[in-house]
Every structure is written in structure tokens, then in C-alpha cells.
Amino acid sequence: MPSLDDFLGRCVVLDTQGPRVYLGQLEAYDERGYWLTDADVHDRDEGHSTNEQYVNDACLLARSGARQVNRRRVFVERTVIVSISALDDVNAEGPTGPLGAWIP
């Protein structure tokens, strides 16, 4: 049976109920929340892309061997998370431009 332990040590996407999405390596979790390292915190209210576009672009960037990081370590409360997935499980298509426009 799958468990959160399957995500330990992997780069994950934490989707929230609000405008933020978290990407990072899942180092630990408990009943309070999740510890991510080498994380990138994206707030759709402060950027030009939707969370889906952002995750898509982050996945494509990771596949090329790079990843944006703006936090060495971050704790995310469990109560705000609506889903967790491994970044390498994202079905990315793209690339997309800064406003989500398809780049041929």
C-alpha cells in the first residue's frame, strides 16, 4: 500500500488550498506538516503564471537537470495541503512562456 514514505527523499509538489504551491525535496513529515529542503515557494498572486503553468515549467526545468530554489529549508503546515505528488510524476508539456503562452 502506498504511503508518504514513498515520497521521502524525492522532489515533491505540495498543492495548497490557497495561491501557494511548494516544490522541494521531502525530508520529513509528521502530524503537523512537511519539511522540504532546496525548496521553491510560488505564490500565484505575485507571479505571472498559474500554479499549473508554474509546476509544468518547474518539471521541465528539473528534467533538464536544473531547478529553481528560493528556500534552503521550509516547513509547510499539513492543514493547508490539498495534495502531494512527486515532481517526476507530473505530466509536463511545454515549454510555456512567462504568461503561459505556448512557445513553439
N, C-alpha and C positions, 0 to 999 in steps of 0.2 A: 504494500500500500504506500503511495507517495506521501511524503511529509516535507515539512520545511527544511529538514536536514538535507534534503536533496539539493537545496539552493546554497548551502554553506560553501563559501569559497568561490562562488560564481558571481559574475556581474548580473545584477537583477534590476528590474524596473518596479518601483513601488508607485502605483497609481493612488491618488488621494480623492477624497470627496470634493476637494476644492480645486484651485487653479494650479497647485504644485504637483510636480512629478519628480521622483528621486531615482537616480541611476547610480549604482555603485556596487562594490563587492560586499556581499553579505558576510560579515564577520561573526555576528552573534545575534541571537534573538531571545526574548523571554516574554512573559505575560504583559510587560509594559510596552515593548516595541522592538525595533530593529536597529542594529548598529551597522552602518555602512562605512567603508573606507574608500579612498580615492573616488569620492562621490561628486556628482554634478546635480545641483538643485536647479530645477527650471520652474519659473513662475510664468504661466501664460499671460498674466496681466502685465508683465514687464517686458515681454518679448513680442516678436512679430510672427510667431508661429503657434499653431495649436499644439496641444500636448502630443497628439498623434503624429504630427509632422516632426516634432522635436524628437520623439522616440525613434521614428523611422530614420531620420538623419543620424542620430546617435548610433543606431545599429549599423548603418552603412559605414560610418566612420570607424567603429570598432572592428568591423570586418577588414578594413584596410590596415589595421594594426595601430590605430590611434584612438584616443578617447579624451573628451574634454573633462577636466576635473577642476572644481572650484571649492571643494572641501576635502581636507585630508581625512576627516572623520566626522560623522554626523549621526545623531540619534533621531529616529523617527517614531513618534508615538503610534502604537497599534490602532488606537481609536480612529485615526484619520485615514487609515489604509483601506482601500476597497478591493485591491487585487495586487498580486505579486506574480511576476513571471521572470524567467531567465532572459537576459538580453539576446542571447543566441537563439531563443525560441521565437523572436519577433519576425514576422514575415515582412521584411522591409522591401520596399520598391522605391526606386528613385534614380538619381537624387532629386531632391526638391530644392527650390530656391529659397531666399530669405523670407518670402511671404507664402511659401508653399507652392509656388508655381513650378510646374514640371520643367526640368532642364533637359532638352533632347541630347 
